[in-house]
Amino acid sequence: MANAIDSRAHAALARAFSSISPHSSMLAWLDWATHLAASPGKQAELARLAHDQNGQLVEYLLQCLVAGPGEARACIEPPAHDRRFSDPAWMAWPFNLMHQSFLLNQQWWEEAARGVWGVEPHHENLVAFGARQWLDVFSPGNHLATNPVALKRTLDEGGANLMRGFAYFLDNAQRRIAQLPPPGTDDFVVGKNMAATPGKVVMRNRLMELIQYTPTTDKVHPEPIVIVPAWIMKYYILDLSAHNSLIKYLVDNGHTVFCISWKNPGSEERNLGMDDYLEQGIQGALTAVNTIVPERNIHAVGYCLGGTLLAIAAAAMARDNDTRLASMTLLAAQTEFSEPGELALFIDESQVSLLEAQMDTRGYLRADQMAGAFQMLNSYDLLWSRMINEYLLGERRPMFDLMAWNADATRMPAKMHSQYLRRLFLNDDLSKGRYPVKGRPVALGNLTLPMFCVGTQTDHVAPWRSVYKLHYLVPAEITFVLTSGGHNAGIVSEPGRPRRNYQIETRQARGAYIAPEEWASTAAAHEGSWWPEWQTWLKARSGEMIKPPGMGAPSNGYKLLGDAPGTYVKEK
């Protein structure tokens, strides 16, 4: 009874605070404030920094008055990734003083949040993150009166931009209330101009549909490819439009491709756990593929959380002497979670317990809860820049396939999500050899099959240095690629796309470990897409090409259940 009461109380707390634990934040700030109060040296250092910054700002002001804003040397340059003040209008008076003052204030808080004796690292990161979020609210670029670009646009258009912006605001608000997708998504239809690579659903169970894609070449490599996407996203991130579909690229290069399409869970699937995703998902797919393409080893591919699950499955197979896999490819997938990047800000005991209480009432984690967390991690690109463009400048970005896919969000079963957060993020059981499959722990150190691993430079979900840690967890041969872009755009990086580059290096089996910074300074760099490199790698580990296998295996229980992309992907 006590647990039930507390669960409901915490669920109400989660609703009130948008699924963010107030206790976690309060503990972080209390930890920081009390330790700072007991650190006179740090206080003196921060006071000196504030004094120096004030002096720099006064000197900059005098230079602007004497020589003009264009000739004055800036107090501080924005970070390389910060595009908020890149427009030349920000160098005009008084906006130059505003943005310089803001950047100095941001620099002070970065120093204040870090390096205080005795503060827990997690709390230090939370304070730095919280300070950054609050500062962003008051950025001069986010307000009409202090944004020179928006003011000029308003004067040039006689306020028409603000009228359009207000109309966009009302439209967005109405869509949120009615739970409608963003404008423009109607132009991107699953099965028509997205997820449109021809194929058949050859298997369906409670958890997933398995799609086999129709061959487009006279001969194919004998080893089939099985793709395991994450279930926090719909699979067709890998089958967007015809020009940037990774699945179509593989099929057109002579591969027999299968892909899992996960069911979008509801309250009925609340008790599905990680073991179910292993058994009904990966193992179910492998059994089907072994039947449809018999006596052939399989190239297994996992993306994001699907890659983590695939690594668990492969480790269990290695433990049990199951040799059906020919190779394993991990795309932006973590196997070690001690340093998972900024996503760890939302994962501690207080936060996980709050989510568990909220999920207990519904049986799943809502898609908008995950989307909110990702928006906060990259608040300028995903939140503020969009609001500035739409509401102040009156410009609505045209919808494109990746944005439409991103709006087609999914849910996660309560049991699975809790297990995932606790076993992997909180306890790091997989890398420590404690993760159980069928009651026995698995060890990544048992993996000896060749691996192809991709990390992306600006990934907020699976930072590439965390992905790279696979090198000291497994003795196998690893070909590692670091590509430009983020968690999604770095993977959907088709040949011919401009401004793309990557680095690649192969560590031989049982080769010496090289730290990520050293790797990045020595690995060979190339322009363009990493897809051809992967295709060459797969081809080198495949046999002589043969006639394509049939679609499904009706006589062995794998009938053709319908056309790709199936039914599960269309569930809302």
PyMOL commands that set and color helices and strands:
alter all, ss='L'
color gray80, all
select helices_A, chain A and resi 2-16+22-37+40-67+88-91+95-113+121-137+140-142+144-146+148-157+160-178+185-187+235-238+246-252+267-269+274-292+305-319+341-346+349-362+367-377+379-392+401-407+414-426+444-446+464-472+516-522+531-540+554-556+568-570
alter helices_A, ss='H'
color red, helices_A
select strands_A, chain A and resi 199-204+208-213+225-228+257-262+298-303+325-331+364-365+412-413+436-437+440-441+451-456+478-483+501-507+524-527+562-563
alter strands_A, ss='S'
color yellow, strands_A
deselect
rebuild
show_as cartoon
